[in-house]
Amino acid sequence: MEKIGFGGGCHWCTEGVFQALRGVVQVDQGFLQSEPPWDAWAEGVIVTFDPAIIQLGILAEIHLRTHSASGTYSPEGRYRSAVYVFDDQQHDEAARTIAQFASDTGEPARTAVLAFVGFRASDERYRNYYQTDPGRPFCRRYIDPKLAYIRQHFADLALP
């Protein structure tokens, strides 16, 4: 198993997206931190995945396509668009995926590749937000369209 971090939108949305994928064995929702100037806590998730089923590059691409990856984000921002990596190999693969995304879309991707430094879990009551009640208005409005995108464009990786 491998771990990778993602941030860039509401952690309820990000958690719901990754929980919907084959090969993802655990999603820890909370706040992520990197090195200065990116050391302020920002919403995100740590994804534990089986690389024999789903590759890091695919996870990163799904992340880029399901949040505003071309928006602007400040280092102290709550929704820092980033891939938080644990080693140099992950860094290189994430950077390649982001560069390919920018080339494919014709827009600069502002998603940063950052070293993982710390994680702080969300309060228990906010975890598994989509799974506990997918009928919530927030889930229907924001998370369901992301899941529909995954089912359409990554059908072989989408859980039923």
DSSP file (Angstrom, degrees, kcal/mol; ACC not computed):
  #  RESIDUE AA STRUCTURE BP1 BP2  ACC     N-H-->O    O-->H-N    N-H-->O    O-->H-N    TCO  KAPPA ALPHA  PHI   PSI    X-CA   Y-CA   Z-CA
    1    1 A M              0   0    0      0, 0.0     2,-0.3     0, 0.0    49,-0.2   0.000 360.0 360.0 360.0 149.4    0.0    0.0    0.0
    2    2 A E  E     -A   49   0A   0     47,-2.6    47,-2.6     2,-0.0     2,-0.4  -0.864 360.0-142.9-125.0 162.0    1.0    3.6   -0.6
    3    3 A K  E     +A   48   0A   0     -2,-0.3    83,-0.3    45,-0.2     2,-0.3  -0.957  19.6 168.9-126.2 147.8   -0.1    6.9    0.8
    4    4 A I  E     -A   47   0A   0     43,-1.7    43,-3.4    -2,-0.4     2,-0.3  -0.977  23.4-133.5-150.7 149.6   -0.5   10.3   -0.9
    5    5 A G  E     -AB  46  84A   0     79,-2.7    79,-2.3    -2,-0.3     2,-0.4  -0.822  17.2-171.1-109.0 149.1   -2.2   13.5    0.2
    6    6 A F  E     +AB  45  83A   0     39,-2.4    39,-2.5    -2,-0.3     2,-0.3  -0.999   9.8 163.9-138.0 140.0   -4.6   15.8   -1.8
    7    7 A G  E     +AB  44  82A   0     75,-2.3    75,-2.4    -2,-0.4    37,-0.2  -0.974  28.7 106.6-146.2 159.6   -6.0   19.2   -1.1
    8    8 A G  S    S+     0   0    0      1,-0.7    60,-0.3    35,-0.5     2,-0.3   0.337  79.7  25.9 151.0  -5.2   -7.7   21.9   -3.1
    9    9 A G  S    S-     0   0    0     34,-0.2    -1,-0.7    71,-0.2    71,-0.1  -0.862 105.6 -35.7-156.6-170.1  -11.3   21.9   -2.1
   10   10 A C     >  -     0   0    0     -2,-0.3     4,-2.4     1,-0.2     3,-0.3  -0.360  51.5-134.6 -58.1 133.9  -13.6   21.1    0.7
   11   11 A H  H  > S+     0   0    0      1,-0.2     4,-2.2     2,-0.2     5,-0.2   0.742 104.7  62.0 -70.2 -19.1  -12.3   18.0    2.4
   12   12 A W  H  > S+     0   0    0      2,-0.2     4,-2.2     3,-0.2   118,-0.3   0.932 109.2  42.1 -64.7 -44.5  -15.9   16.5    2.4
   13   13 A C  H  > S+     0   0    0     -3,-0.3     4,-2.4     2,-0.2    -2,-0.2   0.942 115.4  48.3 -65.7 -48.4  -15.8   16.6   -1.4
   14   14 A T  H  X S+     0   0    0     -4,-2.4     4,-2.0     1,-0.2     5,-0.2   0.907 112.0  49.7 -61.6 -42.7  -12.3   15.3   -1.7
   15   15 A E  H  X S+     0   0    0     -4,-2.2     4,-2.2     1,-0.2    -1,-0.2   0.937 110.8  49.8 -59.9 -48.0  -13.0   12.5    0.7
   16   16 A G  H  X S+     0   0    0     -4,-2.2     4,-0.6     1,-0.2    -2,-0.2   0.876 108.8  53.0 -60.5 -39.9  -16.1   11.5   -1.2
   17   17 A V  H >< S+     0   0    0     -4,-2.4     3,-0.9     1,-0.2    -1,-0.2   0.950 113.4  41.1 -61.0 -50.9  -14.3   11.5   -4.5
   18   18 A F  H >< S+     0   0    0     -4,-2.0     3,-1.3     1,-0.3    -1,-0.2   0.792 107.5  60.6 -74.9 -26.6  -11.5    9.1   -3.3
   19   19 A Q  H 3< S+     0   0    0     -4,-2.2    -1,-0.3     1,-0.2    -2,-0.2   0.675  98.0  62.9 -69.3 -14.9  -13.8    6.9   -1.4
   20   20 A A  T << S+     0   0    0     -3,-0.9   139,-2.8    -4,-0.6     2,-0.4   0.309  88.2  94.0 -91.2   8.6  -15.6    6.1   -4.7
   21   21 A L  B X  S-F  158   0B   0     -3,-1.3     3,-1.4   137,-0.2   137,-0.2  -0.843  74.6-120.8-113.1 138.6  -12.6    4.6   -6.3
   22   22 A R  T 3  S+     0   0    0    135,-3.6     3,-0.1    -2,-0.4    -2,-0.1  -0.446 100.3  30.9 -64.1 142.0  -11.4    1.0   -6.7
   23   23 A G  T 3  S+     0   0    0      1,-0.3    27,-2.8    -2,-0.1     2,-0.7   0.252  87.6 114.9  90.7 -13.5   -8.0    0.4   -5.1
   24   24 A V  E <   +C   49   0A   0     -3,-1.4    -1,-0.3    25,-0.2    25,-0.3  -0.825  37.8 176.9 -89.4 119.6   -8.4    3.1   -2.5
   25   25 A V  E     +     0   0A   0     23,-2.3     2,-0.3    -2,-0.7    24,-0.2   0.675  63.0   9.3 -99.4 -19.7   -8.4    1.3    0.8
   26   26 A Q  E     -C   48   0A   0     22,-1.6    22,-2.9    -8,-0.1     2,-0.4  -0.965  52.1-163.5-160.5 142.7   -8.7    4.3    3.2
   27   27 A V  E     -C   47   0A   0     -2,-0.3     2,-0.6    20,-0.2    20,-0.2  -0.978  10.4-162.5-129.4 118.2   -9.3    8.0    3.1
   28   28 A D  E     -C   46   0A   0     18,-2.7    18,-2.2    -2,-0.4     2,-0.3  -0.898  12.2-153.2-102.8 117.8   -8.4   10.1    6.1
   29   29 A Q  E     +C   45   0A   0     -2,-0.6    93,-2.2    16,-0.2     2,-0.3  -0.700  44.6  79.8 -93.3 139.0  -10.0   13.5    6.1
   30   30 A G  E    S-CD  44 121A   0     14,-2.6    14,-2.3    -2,-0.3     2,-0.4  -0.871  76.0 -34.4 172.5-134.0   -8.5   16.5    7.9
   31   31 A F  E     -CD  43 120A   0     89,-2.5    89,-2.2    -2,-0.3     2,-0.3  -0.983  44.8-154.9-130.9 135.9   -5.9   19.1    7.5
   32   32 A L  E     -CD  42 119A   0     10,-3.3    10,-2.0    -2,-0.4     2,-0.3  -0.772   5.5-165.7-113.6 155.0   -2.5   18.9    5.8
   33   33 A Q  E     + D   0 118A   0     85,-1.9    84,-2.5    -2,-0.3    85,-1.6  -0.987   6.7 177.7-139.4 145.2    0.7   20.8    6.2
   34   34 A S        -     0   0    0      4,-2.0    82,-0.1    -2,-0.3    50,-0.0  -0.513  44.0 -59.6-126.3-161.1    3.9   21.2    4.2
   35   35 A E  S >  S-     0   0    0     80,-0.3     3,-2.5    -2,-0.2    -1,-0.1  -0.469  81.5 -42.0 -82.4 156.9    7.1   23.1    4.5
   36   36 A P  T 3  S+     0   0    0      0, 0.0    -1,-0.1     0, 0.0     0, 0.0  -0.300 128.6  27.4 -55.9 141.4    7.1   26.9    4.6
   37   37 A P  T 3  S+     0   0    0      0, 0.0     3,-0.4     0, 0.0    -2,-0.0  -0.968 129.8  47.9 -87.5  11.3    5.6   28.9    3.1
   38   38 A W  S <  S+     0   0    0     -3,-2.5    -4,-2.0     1,-0.2     4,-0.1  -0.066  78.0 109.2 -99.3  30.9    3.0   26.1    2.8
   39   39 A D        +     0   0    0     -6,-0.2    -1,-0.2     2,-0.1     2,-0.2   0.498  44.9 104.4 -92.2  -3.5    3.0   25.2    6.5
   40   40 A A  S    S-     0   0    0     -3,-0.4    -6,-0.2    35,-0.4     2,-0.2  -0.549  85.4-101.1 -71.1 144.0   -0.5   26.6    7.4
   41   41 A W        -     0   0    0     -2,-0.2     2,-0.3    -8,-0.1    -8,-0.2  -0.457  46.1-176.6 -68.0 135.6   -3.0   23.8    7.8
   42   42 A A  E     - C   0  32A   0    -10,-2.0   -10,-3.3    -2,-0.2    37,-0.2  -0.975  32.5 -93.7-135.0 148.4   -5.3   23.4    4.8
   43   43 A E  E     + C   0  31A   0     35,-2.4   -35,-0.5    -2,-0.3     2,-0.3  -0.276  67.0 114.4 -61.0 143.0   -8.2   21.0    4.2
   44   44 A G  E     -AC   7  30A   0    -14,-2.3   -14,-2.6   -37,-0.2     2,-0.3  -0.986  49.3-106.7 177.7-172.0   -7.4   17.8    2.5
   45   45 A V  E     -AC   6  29A   0    -39,-2.5   -39,-2.4    -2,-0.3     2,-0.5  -0.957  12.4-135.8-138.3 154.6   -7.2   14.0    2.7
   46   46 A I  E     -AC   5  28A   0    -18,-2.2   -18,-2.7    -2,-0.3     2,-0.5  -0.978  26.7-156.3-107.6 124.9   -4.6   11.3    3.0
   47   47 A V  E     -AC   4  27A   0    -43,-3.4   -43,-1.7    -2,-0.5     2,-0.5  -0.903   7.0-161.1-107.2 123.3   -5.4    8.4    0.5
   48   48 A T  E     +AC   3  26A   0    -22,-2.9   -23,-2.3    -2,-0.5   -22,-1.6  -0.916  28.1 169.0 -99.5 126.2   -4.1    4.9    1.2
   49   49 A F  E     -AC   2  24A   0    -47,-2.6   -47,-2.6    -2,-0.5   -25,-0.2  -0.927  42.0-118.3-141.7 160.0   -4.2    3.0   -2.1
   50   50 A D    >>  -     0   0    0    -27,-2.8     4,-2.4    -2,-0.3     3,-2.0  -0.883  20.4-158.2 -98.0 108.6   -3.1   -0.2   -3.8
   51   51 A P  T 34 S+     0   0    0      0, 0.0    -1,-0.1     0, 0.0   -27,-0.0   0.641  89.9  66.6 -66.8 -12.2   -0.9    0.8   -6.7
   52   52 A A  T 34 S+     0   0    0      1,-0.1     3,-0.1   -29,-0.1   -29,-0.0   0.703 114.2  30.3 -75.8 -18.7   -1.6   -2.6   -8.4
   53   53 A I  T <4 S+     0   0    0     -3,-2.0     2,-0.4     1,-0.3    -1,-0.1   0.797 134.6  15.6-105.1 -43.8   -5.2   -1.5   -8.8
   54   54 A I  S  < S-     0   0    0     -4,-2.4    -1,-0.3   -31,-0.2     2,-0.2  -0.994  74.7-137.4-138.7 128.8   -4.9    2.3   -9.1
   55   55 A Q     >  -     0   0    0     -2,-0.4     4,-2.2    -3,-0.1     3,-0.5  -0.498  21.6-118.4 -87.6 153.7   -1.8    4.3   -9.9
   56   56 A L  H  > S+     0   0    0      1,-0.2     4,-2.8     2,-0.2     5,-0.2   0.884 114.1  57.6 -55.3 -41.5   -0.8    7.5   -8.3
   57   57 A G  H  > S+     0   0    0      1,-0.2     4,-2.2     2,-0.2    -1,-0.2   0.873 106.8  48.0 -59.7 -38.1   -0.9    9.3  -11.6
   58   58 A I  H  > S+     0   0    0     -3,-0.5     4,-2.8     2,-0.2    -1,-0.2   0.914 110.8  50.8 -68.8 -43.2   -4.6    8.3  -12.1
   59   59 A L  H  X S+     0   0    0     -4,-2.2     4,-2.3     1,-0.2    -2,-0.2   0.928 112.0  47.9 -58.2 -44.5   -5.4    9.5   -8.5
   60   60 A A  H  X S+     0   0    0     -4,-2.8     4,-2.6     2,-0.2    -2,-0.2   0.901 111.0  50.5 -64.7 -40.8   -3.7   12.8   -9.2
   61   61 A E  H  X S+     0   0    0     -4,-2.2     4,-2.2     2,-0.2    -2,-0.2   0.929 109.9  49.8 -63.2 -44.5   -5.5   13.2  -12.6
   62   62 A I  H  X S+     0   0    0     -4,-2.8     4,-0.9     1,-0.2    -1,-0.2   0.913 111.0  50.7 -59.9 -41.8   -8.9   12.5  -10.9
   63   63 A H  H >< S+     0   0    0     -4,-2.3     3,-0.8    -5,-0.2     4,-0.5   0.938 110.1  49.0 -60.0 -47.1   -8.0   15.1   -8.3
   64   64 A L  H ><>S+     0   0    0     -4,-2.6     5,-0.7     1,-0.2     3,-0.5   0.855 113.6  47.0 -61.1 -35.7   -7.1   17.7  -10.9
   65   65 A R  H 3<5S+     0   0    0     -4,-2.2    -1,-0.2     1,-0.2    -2,-0.2   0.559 110.7  51.2 -86.6  -8.5  -10.4   17.0  -12.8
   66   66 A T  T <<5S+     0   0    0     -4,-0.9     2,-0.3    -3,-0.8    -1,-0.2   0.299 111.3  38.8-115.7  10.3  -12.7   17.1   -9.8
   67   67 A H  T < 5S-     0   0    0     -3,-0.5     2,-2.1    -4,-0.5     3,-0.1  -0.926 101.5 -80.7-144.4 174.1  -11.6   20.4   -8.2
   68   68 A S  T > 5 +     0   0    0    -60,-0.3     3,-1.2    -2,-0.3    -3,-0.1  -0.498  54.2 165.5 -79.2  78.6  -10.6   23.9   -9.4
   69   69 A A  T 3 <S+     0   0    0     -2,-2.1    41,-2.4    -5,-0.7    42,-0.5   0.640  71.3  52.6 -73.0 -15.0   -7.0   23.0  -10.3
   70   70 A S  T 3  S+     0   0    0     39,-0.2    -1,-0.3    40,-0.2    -2,-0.1   0.386  87.9 103.2-102.9   4.7   -6.4   26.2  -12.3
   71   71 A G  S <  S-     0   0    0     -3,-1.2     2,-0.4     1,-0.1    39,-0.2  -0.220  78.9 -99.4 -75.1 173.1   -7.6   28.6   -9.6
   72   72 A T        -     0   0    0      8,-0.0     2,-0.4    39,-0.0    -1,-0.1  -0.776  38.1-174.7 -99.3 143.6   -5.3   30.7   -7.5
   73   73 A Y        -     0   0    0     -2,-0.4     7,-0.1    37,-0.1     0, 0.0  -0.999  15.2-141.5-138.7 135.7   -4.3   29.6   -4.0
   74   74 A S    >   -     0   0    0     -2,-0.4     3,-1.9     1,-0.1     5,-0.1  -0.635  29.3-112.3 -94.0 157.4   -2.3   31.4   -1.4
   75   75 A P  T 3  S+     0   0    0      0, 0.0   -35,-0.4     0, 0.0     5,-0.1   0.840 119.6  43.9 -56.5 -34.3    0.1   29.5    0.9
   76   76 A E  T 3  S+     0   0    0    -37,-0.1   -35,-0.1     3,-0.1   -38,-0.1   0.368  89.7 127.7 -92.7   6.8   -2.1   30.2    3.9
   77   77 A G    X   -     0   0    0     -3,-1.9     3,-0.6     1,-0.1    -4,-0.0  -0.267  62.6-134.8 -68.8 149.5   -5.3   29.4    2.1
   78   78 A R  T 3  S+     0   0    0      1,-0.3   -35,-2.4   -36,-0.1     2,-0.4   0.802 104.1  44.5 -69.7 -31.4   -7.8   26.9    3.5
   79   79 A Y  T 3  S+     0   0    0    -37,-0.2     2,-0.4   -71,-0.1    -1,-0.3  -0.515  77.4 176.5-115.0  62.1   -8.2   25.2    0.2
   80   80 A R    <   -     0   0    0     -3,-0.6     2,-0.9    -2,-0.4   -71,-0.2  -0.534  29.1-133.3 -70.4 120.7   -4.6   24.9   -1.0
   81   81 A S        +     0   0    0     -2,-0.4    31,-2.5   -73,-0.2     2,-0.3  -0.662  53.7 131.6 -78.3 109.1   -4.5   23.0   -4.3
   82   82 A A  E     -Be   7 112A   0    -75,-2.4   -75,-2.3    -2,-0.9     2,-0.5  -0.995  57.1-136.1-157.1 156.3   -1.8   20.5   -3.8
   83   83 A V  E     -Be   6 113A   0     29,-2.6    31,-2.7    -2,-0.3     2,-0.7  -0.994  29.3-149.0-111.7 121.5   -0.6   16.9   -4.0
   84   84 A Y  E     -Be   5 114A   0    -79,-2.3   -79,-2.7    -2,-0.5     2,-0.2  -0.839  18.4-161.8 -98.0 115.3    1.3   16.1   -0.8
   85   85 A V  E     - e   0 115A   0     29,-3.0    31,-2.9    -2,-0.7   -81,-0.1  -0.644  24.3-157.9-105.0 154.8    4.0   13.6   -1.5
   86   86 A F  S    S+     0   0    0    -83,-0.3     2,-0.3    -2,-0.2    -1,-0.1   0.532  76.6  10.5-104.2 -12.3    6.0   11.3    0.8
   87   87 A D  S  > S-     0   0    0      1,-0.1     4,-2.0     0, 0.0    -1,-0.1  -0.962  80.5 -94.7-158.4 173.9    9.1   10.7   -1.5
   88   88 A D  H  > S+     0   0    0     -2,-0.3     4,-2.5     1,-0.2     5,-0.2   0.844 118.3  56.6 -65.5 -36.0   10.9   11.9   -4.6
   89   89 A Q  H  > S+     0   0    0      1,-0.2     4,-2.2     2,-0.2    -1,-0.2   0.930 109.0  46.2 -63.0 -44.9    9.3    9.2   -6.8
   90   90 A Q  H  > S+     0   0    0      1,-0.2     4,-2.7     2,-0.2     5,-0.3   0.902 110.3  55.3 -62.2 -40.1    5.8   10.4   -5.9
   91   91 A H  H  X S+     0   0    0     -4,-2.0     4,-2.6     1,-0.2    -2,-0.2   0.940 109.2  46.0 -57.3 -48.9    7.0   14.0   -6.5
   92   92 A D  H  X S+     0   0    0     -4,-2.5     4,-2.2     1,-0.2    -1,-0.2   0.908 113.9  47.5 -63.8 -43.4    8.1   13.2  -10.0
   93   93 A E  H  X S+     0   0    0     -4,-2.2     4,-2.1     2,-0.2    -1,-0.2   0.912 113.5  47.6 -66.4 -41.9    4.9   11.3  -10.9
   94   94 A A  H  X S+     0   0    0     -4,-2.7     4,-2.5     2,-0.2    -2,-0.2   0.917 111.4  50.8 -64.1 -43.3    2.6   14.0   -9.5
   95   95 A A  H  X S+     0   0    0     -4,-2.6     4,-2.3    -5,-0.3    -2,-0.2   0.899 110.3  49.7 -62.6 -40.8    4.6   16.7  -11.3
   96   96 A R  H  X S+     0   0    0     -4,-2.2     4,-2.4     2,-0.2    -1,-0.2   0.909 111.0  49.7 -62.9 -42.3    4.3   14.8  -14.6
   97   97 A T  H  X S+     0   0    0     -4,-2.1     4,-2.4     2,-0.2    -2,-0.2   0.914 111.3  48.2 -64.3 -43.1    0.6   14.4  -14.2
   98   98 A I  H  X S+     0   0    0     -4,-2.5     4,-2.4     2,-0.2    -1,-0.2   0.911 111.7  49.9 -64.2 -42.8    0.1   18.1  -13.4
   99   99 A A  H  X S+     0   0    0     -4,-2.3     4,-2.1     2,-0.2    -2,-0.2   0.898 111.8  48.3 -62.6 -40.8    2.1   19.1  -16.5
  100  100 A Q  H  X S+     0   0    0     -4,-2.4     4,-2.9     2,-0.2    -2,-0.2   0.899 109.8  52.5 -66.5 -40.4    0.1   16.7  -18.7
  101  101 A F  H  X S+     0   0    0     -4,-2.4     4,-2.5     2,-0.2     6,-0.3   0.928 109.6  48.8 -59.4 -46.3   -3.2   18.1  -17.3
  102  102 A A  H  X>S+     0   0    0     -4,-2.4     4,-1.7     1,-0.2     5,-0.6   0.897 113.0  47.8 -61.6 -41.0   -2.1   21.6  -18.1
  103  103 A S  H  <5S+     0   0    0     -4,-2.1    -2,-0.2     2,-0.2    -1,-0.2   0.921 113.1  48.0 -65.0 -44.5   -1.1   20.6  -21.6
  104  104 A D  H  <5S+     0   0    0     -4,-2.9    -2,-0.2     1,-0.2    -1,-0.2   0.875 119.8  36.9 -64.6 -39.1   -4.4   18.7  -22.1
  105  105 A T  H  <5S-     0   0    0     -4,-2.5    -1,-0.2     2,-0.2    -2,-0.2   0.659  98.5-131.5 -90.5 -17.2   -6.6   21.6  -20.9
  106  106 A G  T  <5S+     0   0    0     -4,-1.7    -3,-0.2     1,-0.3    -4,-0.1   0.632  74.7 104.9  73.8  12.8   -4.5   24.5  -22.3
  107  107 A E  S   <S-     0   0    0     -5,-0.6     2,-0.3    -6,-0.3    -1,-0.3  -0.939  80.4-104.1-123.7 146.9   -4.6   26.2  -18.9
  108  108 A P        -     0   0    0      0, 0.0     2,-0.6     0, 0.0    -9,-0.1  -0.524  31.7-136.4 -69.3 131.9   -1.9   26.5  -16.3
  109  109 A A        -     0   0    0     -2,-0.3   -39,-0.2   -11,-0.2    -7,-0.1  -0.792  13.5-166.5 -88.0 126.2   -2.5   24.1  -13.4
  110  110 A R        +     0   0    0    -41,-2.4     2,-0.3    -2,-0.6   -40,-0.2   0.321  46.6 125.1 -95.0   7.5   -1.8   25.9  -10.2
  111  111 A T        -     0   0    0    -42,-0.5   -29,-0.3   -13,-0.1     2,-0.2  -0.532  52.1-145.7 -71.1 127.5   -1.7   22.7   -8.2
  112  112 A A  E     -e   82   0A   0    -31,-2.5   -29,-2.6    -2,-0.3     2,-0.7  -0.630   9.2-135.2 -94.5 151.2    1.5   22.4   -6.3
  113  113 A V  E     +e   83   0A   0     -2,-0.2     2,-0.3   -31,-0.2   -29,-0.2  -0.944  38.5 178.1-102.0 115.2    3.5   19.3   -5.5
  114  114 A L  E     -e   84   0A   0    -31,-2.7   -29,-3.0    -2,-0.7     2,-0.3  -0.875  33.4-107.2-123.7 149.6    4.4   19.7   -1.8
  115  115 A A  E     -e   85   0A   0     -2,-0.3     2,-0.4   -31,-0.2   -80,-0.3  -0.565  38.8-117.9 -71.2 133.5    6.3   17.6    0.7
  116  116 A F        +     0   0    0    -31,-2.9   -82,-0.2    -2,-0.3     3,-0.1  -0.600  45.7 158.0 -71.8 128.9    4.0   16.0    3.3
  117  117 A V        -     0   0    0    -84,-2.5     2,-0.3     1,-0.4   -83,-0.2   0.680  57.1  -1.3-118.3 -43.9    4.9   17.3    6.8
  118  118 A G  E     -D   33   0A   0    -85,-1.6   -85,-1.9     2,-0.0    -1,-0.4  -0.989  46.5-158.7-153.6 159.4    1.8   16.8    9.0
  119  119 A F  E     -D   32   0A   0     -2,-0.3     2,-0.4   -87,-0.2   -87,-0.2  -0.999   3.1-172.6-140.0 137.8   -1.8   15.7    9.2
  120  120 A R  E     -D   31   0A   0    -89,-2.2   -89,-2.5    -2,-0.4    -2,-0.0  -0.979  27.1-128.3-131.0 118.8   -4.5   16.5   11.7
  121  121 A A  E     -D   30   0A   0     -2,-0.4   -91,-0.3   -91,-0.2     3,-0.1  -0.274  21.8-114.2 -67.9 148.8   -7.7   14.6   11.5
  122  122 A S        -     0   0    0    -93,-2.2    -1,-0.1     1,-0.2     5,-0.1  -0.303  49.4 -76.1 -68.4 162.4  -11.1   16.3   11.3
  123  123 A D    >>  -     0   0    0      1,-0.1     3,-2.1     3,-0.1     4,-0.7  -0.353  46.7-113.5 -57.3 144.0  -13.6   15.9   14.1
  124  124 A E  G >4 S+     0   0    0      1,-0.3     3,-1.2     2,-0.2    -1,-0.1   0.839 113.5  64.3 -50.2 -39.8  -15.2   12.5   14.0
  125  125 A R  G 34 S+     0   0    0      1,-0.3    -1,-0.3     3,-0.0    -2,-0.1   0.698 104.2  47.0 -63.7 -18.9  -18.6   14.0   13.2
  126  126 A Y  G X4 S+     0   0    0     -3,-2.1     3,-0.7   -97,-0.1    -1,-0.3   0.553  90.0 102.1 -98.7  -9.8  -17.3   15.3    9.9
  127  127 A R  T << S+     0   0    0     -3,-1.2     5,-0.1    -4,-0.7   -99,-0.1  -0.411  85.4  16.0 -77.7 152.6  -15.6   12.2    8.6
  128  128 A N  T 3> S+     0   0    0   -101,-0.2     4,-2.3    -2,-0.1    -1,-0.2   0.876  80.5 165.4  54.2  41.0  -17.2    9.9    6.0
  129  129 A Y  H <>  +     0   0    0     -3,-0.7     4,-0.9     1,-0.2    -2,-0.1   0.903  69.5  38.1 -57.5 -50.1  -19.5   12.9    5.3
  130  130 A Y  H >4 S+     0   0    0   -118,-0.3     3,-0.6     1,-0.2    -1,-0.2   0.922 115.4  53.2 -69.7 -43.4  -20.8   11.6    2.0
  131  131 A Q  H 34 S+     0   0    0      1,-0.2    -2,-0.2     2,-0.2    -1,-0.2   0.835 106.3  53.0 -62.8 -33.1  -21.0    7.9    3.0
  132  132 A T  H 3< S-     0   0    0     -4,-2.3    -1,-0.2     1,-0.2    -2,-0.2   0.766 133.7  -0.9 -77.7 -23.9  -23.1    8.7    6.1
  133  133 A D    X<  +     0   0    0     -4,-0.9     3,-1.8    -3,-0.6    -1,-0.2  -0.393  59.1 174.2-165.2  79.5  -25.8   10.7    4.3
  134  134 A P  T 3  S+     0   0    0      0, 0.0    10,-0.1     0, 0.0    -3,-0.1   0.614  78.0  70.8 -67.2  -9.6  -25.5   11.1    0.5
  135  135 A G  T 3   +     0   0    0      4,-0.1    -5,-0.1    -5,-0.1     5,-0.0   0.524  68.3 119.1 -84.5  -5.2  -28.9   12.8    0.5
  136  136 A R  S <> S-     0   0    0     -3,-1.8     4,-2.5    -6,-0.1     5,-0.2  -0.279  76.0-119.8 -56.7 144.9  -27.7   15.9    2.2
  137  137 A P  H  > S+     0   0    0      0, 0.0     4,-2.4     0, 0.0     5,-0.2   0.888 114.5  53.6 -55.3 -39.8  -28.2   19.0    0.1
  138  138 A F  H  >>S+     0   0    0      1,-0.2     4,-2.7     2,-0.2     5,-0.8   0.922 109.9  47.7 -61.0 -43.5  -24.4   19.7    0.1
  139  139 A C  I  >>S+     0   0    0     -6,-0.2     5,-2.9     1,-0.2     4,-0.9   0.927 113.4  46.8 -63.8 -45.8  -23.7   16.2   -1.1
  140  140 A R  I  <5S+     0   0    0     -4,-2.5    -1,-0.2     3,-0.2    -2,-0.2   0.887 118.6  41.6 -64.7 -38.1  -26.3   16.4   -3.9
  141  141 A R  I  <5S+     0   0    0     -4,-2.4    -2,-0.2    -5,-0.2    -1,-0.2   0.901 132.1  14.4 -78.5 -41.2  -25.1   19.8   -5.0
  142  142 A Y  I  X5S+     0   0    0     -4,-2.7     4,-0.6    -5,-0.2    -3,-0.2   0.818 129.0  37.3-108.2 -37.9  -21.3   19.4   -4.8
  143  143 A I  I  X<S+     0   0    0     -4,-0.9     4,-2.2    -5,-0.8     3,-0.5   0.899 106.3  61.4 -88.8 -42.3  -20.2   15.8   -4.4
  144  144 A D  H  ><S+     0   0    0     -5,-2.9     4,-2.5     1,-0.2     5,-0.2   0.886 102.6  52.2 -54.2 -43.3  -22.7   14.0   -6.7
  145  145 A P  H  > S+     0   0    0      0, 0.0     4,-1.9     0, 0.0    -1,-0.2   0.873 109.4  50.4 -62.9 -33.2  -21.5   15.9   -9.9
  146  146 A K  H  X S+     0   0    0     -4,-0.6     4,-2.0    -3,-0.5    -2,-0.2   0.901 111.6  47.7 -68.1 -40.1  -17.9   14.9   -9.1
  147  147 A L  H  X S+     0   0    0     -4,-2.2     4,-2.6     2,-0.2    -1,-0.2   0.870 109.3  53.5 -68.7 -36.1  -19.0   11.3   -8.7
  148  148 A A  H  X S+     0   0    0     -4,-2.5     4,-1.9    -5,-0.2    -1,-0.2   0.901 107.5  52.0 -63.5 -39.8  -21.0   11.4  -11.9
  149  149 A Y  H  X S+     0   0    0     -4,-1.9     4,-3.0     2,-0.2     5,-0.4   0.920 109.8  48.9 -61.0 -44.4  -17.8   12.7  -13.7
  150  150 A I  H  X S+     0   0    0     -4,-2.0     4,-2.8     1,-0.2     7,-0.2   0.929 110.2  50.6 -62.3 -45.4  -15.8    9.8  -12.3
  151  151 A R  H  < S+     0   0    0     -4,-2.6    -1,-0.2     1,-0.2    -2,-0.2   0.847 116.8  42.1 -62.1 -32.8  -18.5    7.3  -13.4
  152  152 A Q  H  < S+     0   0    0     -4,-1.9     3,-0.3    -5,-0.2    -2,-0.2   0.910 128.4  25.1 -79.3 -44.0  -18.4    8.8  -16.9
  153  153 A H  H  < S+     0   0    0     -4,-3.0    -3,-0.2     1,-0.2    -2,-0.2   0.627 134.4  30.0-101.5 -15.6  -14.7    9.3  -17.4
  154  154 A F  S >X S+     0   0    0     -4,-2.8     3,-2.1    -5,-0.4     4,-0.9  -0.245  71.5 148.0-135.0  43.9  -13.1    6.7  -15.1
  155  155 A A  G >4  +     0   0    0     -3,-0.3     3,-0.6     1,-0.3    -1,-0.1   0.808  67.9  59.2 -55.8 -36.3  -15.9    4.0  -15.2
  156  156 A D  G 34 S+     0   0    0      1,-0.2    -1,-0.3    -3,-0.1    -5,-0.1   0.679 112.3  40.8 -69.4 -15.6  -13.4    1.1  -14.7
  157  157 A L  G <4 S+     0   0    0     -3,-2.1  -135,-3.6    -7,-0.2     2,-0.3   0.503  91.3 104.6-107.2  -7.9  -12.3    2.6  -11.4
  158  158 A A  B <<  -F   21   0B   0     -4,-0.9  -137,-0.2    -3,-0.6  -138,-0.1  -0.575  68.0-130.5 -79.9 133.4  -15.6    3.7  -10.0
  159  159 A L              0   0    0   -139,-2.8    -2,-0.1    -2,-0.3    -1,-0.1  -0.488 360.0 360.0 -73.9 152.0  -17.2    1.7   -7.3
  160  160 A P              0   0    0      0, 0.0    -1,-0.1     0, 0.0  -140,-0.0   0.528 360.0 360.0 -65.9 360.0  -20.8    0.7   -7.8
